[in-house]
Amino acid sequence: MTFRTAEELEQRYAVSRARLLQYAARGNLAMRRHGAVVLFDEAAVGRLFPERHPYGISMSAPHARPGFGTLGAHRLGEPPSAAD
């Protein structure tokens, strides 16, 4: 297990320190304390929250443009085509 600080995880995943603490308080996320430093299990955070990318947040791997998904017949973040 690799444990990281909330600040490190906030840079890599779409999650805040407050959310990490909430998950840990409910027992859904492993947490360790080293004095005043709080560390969280990075593998568990990776399973619970999407990764941040320079071009947005990836919510689903199969999409060529992470950060966009499908709602019904339309791709979010893209204008409808002329055929629609």
KOLVO-118554 format. One record per residue: z negated, x, y of N, C-alpha, C in turn; residue number from 0. Coordinates in nm, 3 decimals, padded with zeros to 5 digits. Example, Ala and Ser with C-alpha at 12.3 -4.5 7.8 and 13.67 -1.06 7.14 Angstrom:
-00.780/01.319/-00.569/-00.780/01.230/-00.450/-00.780/01.320/-00.330/0;
-00.708/01.285/-00.225/-00.714/01.367/-00.106/-00.787/01.290/00.003/1;
// end
This chain:
00.000/00.084/-00.119/00.000/00.000/00.000/00.000/00.088/00.124/0;
00.081/00.050/00.219/00.084/00.119/00.348/00.024/00.027/00.453/1;
-00.073/00.075/00.525/-00.138/-00.003/00.629/-00.098/00.053/00.765/2;
-00.066/-00.038/00.857/-00.023/-00.001/00.992/-00.101/-00.082/01.095/3;
-00.101/-00.033/01.219/-00.168/-00.104/01.328/-00.084/-00.224/01.371/4;
-00.146/-00.316/01.440/-00.075/-00.434/01.490/00.037/-00.392/01.585/5;
00.012/-00.291/01.666/00.113/-00.245/01.762/00.238/-00.194/01.690/6;
00.219/-00.120/01.581/00.334/-00.071/01.504/00.410/-00.187/01.439/7;
00.336/-00.284/01.388/00.399/-00.398/01.321/00.468/-00.490/01.419/8;
00.414/-00.505/01.540/00.477/-00.589/01.642/00.614/-00.534/01.681/9;
00.631/-00.402/01.675/00.760/-00.342/01.709/00.864/-00.363/01.600/10;
00.820/-00.372/01.476/00.914/-00.384/01.364/00.938/-00.527/01.317/11;
00.837/-00.614/01.333/00.846/-00.752/01.282/00.823/-00.852/01.394/12;
00.873/-00.972/01.376/00.856/-01.080/01.475/00.719/-01.144/01.456/13;
00.616/-01.074/01.503/00.478/-01.119/01.487/00.393/-01.058/01.599/14;
00.289/-01.128/01.636/00.197/-01.076/01.737/00.065/-01.035/01.673/15;
-00.014/-00.959/01.745/-00.145/-00.916/01.697/-00.232/-01.038/01.664/16;
-00.228/-01.138/01.751/-00.309/-01.259/01.729/-00.269/-01.327/01.598/17;
-00.141/-01.335/01.569/-00.094/-01.399/01.446/-00.138/-01.319/01.324/18;
-00.130/-01.187/01.332/-00.176/-01.102/01.222/-00.324/-01.126/01.194/19;
-00.403/-01.133/01.299/-00.547/-01.157/01.282/-00.573/-01.295/01.222/20;
-00.496/-01.396/01.262/-00.512/-01.530/01.206/-00.482/-01.531/01.056/21;
-00.374/-01.467/01.016/-00.339/-01.461/00.874/-00.446/-01.386/00.794/22;
-00.498/-01.277/00.850/-00.601/-01.199/00.782/-00.731/-01.279/00.771/23;
-00.766/-01.354/00.875/-00.888/-01.435/00.873/-00.882/-01.543/00.766/24;
-00.763/-01.595/00.740/-00.746/-01.699/00.636/-00.733/-01.640/00.497/25;
-00.726/-01.507/00.487/-00.714/-01.443/00.357/-00.571/-01.429/00.309/26;
-00.474/-01.450/00.397/-00.333/-01.442/00.359/-00.271/-01.304/00.383/27;
-00.349/-01.212/00.440/-00.297/-01.081/00.474/-00.409/-00.979/00.461/28;
-00.383/-00.873/00.384/-00.483/-00.768/00.367/-00.501/-00.691/00.497/29;
-00.627/-00.660/00.528/-00.661/-00.593/00.653/-00.771/-00.493/00.625/30;
-00.768/-00.380/00.695/-00.873/-00.278/00.686/-00.918/-00.241/00.826/31;
-01.043/-00.204/00.836/-01.096/-00.155/00.964/-01.140/-00.010/00.947/32;
-01.099/00.073/01.040/-01.143/00.213/01.048/-01.202/00.231/01.187/33;
-01.331/00.204/01.199/-01.395/00.205/01.331/-01.342/00.090/01.413/34;
-01.285/00.122/01.528/-01.230/00.017/01.615/-01.085/-00.015/01.583/35;
-01.023/00.061/01.492/-00.882/00.042/01.458/-00.870/-00.057/01.343/36;
-00.785/-00.158/01.363/-00.758/-00.258/01.259/-00.619/-00.231/01.203/37;
-00.610/-00.224/01.069/-00.484/-00.197/01.001/-00.447/-00.312/00.909/38;
-00.316/-00.340/00.899/-00.267/-00.450/00.817/-00.169/-00.397/00.712/39;
-00.160/-00.464/00.600/-00.070/-00.428/00.491/00.075/-00.455/00.533/40;
00.152/-00.348/00.549/00.289/-00.362/00.598/00.379/-00.437/00.501/41;
00.364/-00.416/00.372/00.448/-00.485/00.274/00.428/-00.636/00.282/42;
00.304/-00.681/00.298/00.276/-00.824/00.310/00.332/-00.879/00.440/43;
00.321/-00.803/00.548/00.378/-00.847/00.676/00.529/-00.863/00.662/44;
00.593/-00.770/00.592/00.737/-00.778/00.570/00.779/-00.900/00.491/45;
00.692/-00.947/00.402/00.723/-01.068/00.324/00.700/-01.195/00.407/46;
00.608/-01.188/00.503/00.570/-01.307/00.580/00.652/-01.328/00.707/47;
00.700/-01.219/00.767/00.765/-01.229/00.898/00.900/-01.157/00.898/48;
00.997/-01.210/00.973/01.129/-01.146/00.979/01.124/-01.017/01.060/49;
01.217/-00.926/01.031/01.226/-00.800/01.104/01.290/-00.820/01.239/50;
01.249/-00.737/01.333/01.314/-00.734/01.465/01.431/-00.636/01.457/51;
01.540/-00.668/01.527/01.656/-00.581/01.536/01.693/-00.571/01.683/52;
01.767/-00.470/01.722/01.807/-00.459/01.863/01.886/-00.581/01.912/53;
01.950/-00.653/01.820/02.033/-00.767/01.857/01.968/-00.901/01.823/54;
01.839/-00.901/01.794/01.769/-01.027/01.767/01.682/-01.018/01.644/55;
01.639/-01.131/01.597/01.551/-01.140/01.482/01.629/-01.198/01.366/56;
01.627/-01.130/01.254/01.700/-01.177/01.137/01.617/-01.278/01.059/57;
01.662/-01.402/01.052/01.591/-01.505/00.978/01.650/-01.524/00.839/58;
01.772/-01.479/00.818/01.832/-01.490/00.686/01.933/-01.377/00.667/59;
01.922/-01.307/00.558/02.003/-01.188/00.531/02.153/-01.214/00.519/60;
02.200/-01.328/00.464/02.342/-01.341/00.440/02.429/-01.351/00.566/61;
02.370/-01.381/00.681/02.451/-01.399/00.801/02.493/-01.265/00.860/62;
02.618/-01.259/00.897/02.671/-01.135/00.955/02.605/-01.103/01.088/63;
02.564/-01.203/01.161/02.499/-01.183/01.291/02.355/-01.230/01.282/64;
02.261/-01.140/01.250/02.121/-01.180/01.238/02.072/-01.245/01.366/65;
01.980/-01.338/01.351/01.927/-01.409/01.466/01.990/-01.546/01.483/66;
02.097/-01.573/01.408/02.163/-01.701/01.415/02.159/-01.766/01.277/67;
02.141/-01.895/01.273/02.137/-01.967/01.147/02.230/-02.086/01.152/68;
02.221/-02.170/01.054/02.305/-02.289/01.046/02.219/-02.413/01.057/69;
02.262/-02.506/01.140/02.195/-02.634/01.154/02.300/-02.740/01.123/70;
02.287/-02.802/01.008/02.389/-02.898/00.967/02.520/-02.825/00.944/71;
02.624/-02.868/01.013/02.756/-02.806/00.998/02.783/-02.703/01.106/72;
02.688/-02.677/01.195/02.711/-02.587/01.309/02.625/-02.463/01.300/73;
02.681/-02.350/01.341/02.607/-02.226/01.348/02.534/-02.221/01.482/74;
02.404/-02.196/01.477/02.326/-02.186/01.599/02.368/-02.065/01.679/75;
02.377/-02.080/01.811/02.413/-01.970/01.898/02.561/-01.950/01.913/76;
02.642/-02.032/01.851/02.787/-02.022/01.862/02.843/-02.155/01.910/77;
02.939/-02.153/02.001/02.998/-02.279/02.048/03.075/-02.347/01.936/78;
03.082/-02.480/01.936/03.159/-02.549/01.832/03.307/-02.512/01.845/79;
03.376/-02.509/01.732/03.518/-02.474/01.733/03.599/-02.595/01.776/80;
03.726/-02.573/01.806/03.815/-02.681/01.850/03.833/-02.784/01.738/81;
03.819/-02.742/01.613/03.837/-02.834/01.501/03.724/-02.934/01.490/82;
03.608/-02.903/01.553/03.494/-02.994/01.546/03.519/-03.108/01.637/83;
// end
